[in-house]
Amino acid sequence: MIAVTRLDKQLMYLNPDHIICIEETPDTVITLFNGNRYIVIDRASTIISRVVAFRSRISRRAAFPAARRYLRRQLDPRLDRSKDRPGYVPVPSDGEHSHTLFHSLDY
């Protein structure tokens, strides 16, 4: 999340993945993918640098050995509750691809 300041000096946090465009008219307008527009005090260049810093922090964290281990971890079979759900279809473990339904009805 990045911090931006609204016109009424209120601090607000935005998800930079939801930003579609940043317009710099006399005021800076941030448009999100859902159509919401926010007028903020911060300049567009400042917001862009915050987005770049946010993404670089995420990339750096993903490069740590602990993060790699977390992403490659195998779930403990004792904690797997997916078999308890109705409509559970086991995936073959021999590497063979089978037809697994996305919904309960095959379209």
C-alpha positions, 0 to 999 in steps of 0.5 A, spaced: 500 500 500 502 507 498 500 513 502 497 519 499 494 525 502 487 527 500 485 535 499 482 535 506 489 533 509 487 526 510 492 520 509 489 515 505 492 508 503 491 505 496 493 499 493 498 501 487 495 494 483 488 498 482 491 504 479 489 505 472 492 512 471 494 518 474 492 525 471 496 531 473 491 537 472 492 543 477 490 537 482 492 530 482 487 525 480 488 518 481 483 513 477 482 506 480 480 500 475 473 500 479 472 507 476 473 511 483 477 517 482 481 520 488 483 528 488 490 528 492 495 533 494 501 529 492 504 530 485 504 525 480 512 524 480 511 522 487 506 517 487 510 514 481 516 513 485 512 510 491 509 505 487 516 503 484 519 503 491 513 499 493 514 494 488 521 494 489 520 492 496 516 486 494 521 484 489 527 484 494 522 480 499 521 475 494 529 474 493 530 472 500 532 465 502 526 464 507 521 467 502 523 462 497 523 456 502 516 459 503 513 459 496 516 452 495 513 449 501 509 442 501 503 443 505 502 438 511 498 432 509 495 432 516 492 440 515 489 438 508 482 439 509 480 439 501 478 432 502 472 434 507 469 439 501 463 436 497 465 435 490 472 434 492 476 430 486 483 428 487 488 430 482 493 424 480 499 424 483 503 421 478 504 427 473 498 425 469 493 430 467 486 429 468 479 432 467 478 436 473 471 440 473 471 447 475 464 447 477 460 441 480 457 441 473 461 440 466 459 446 461 
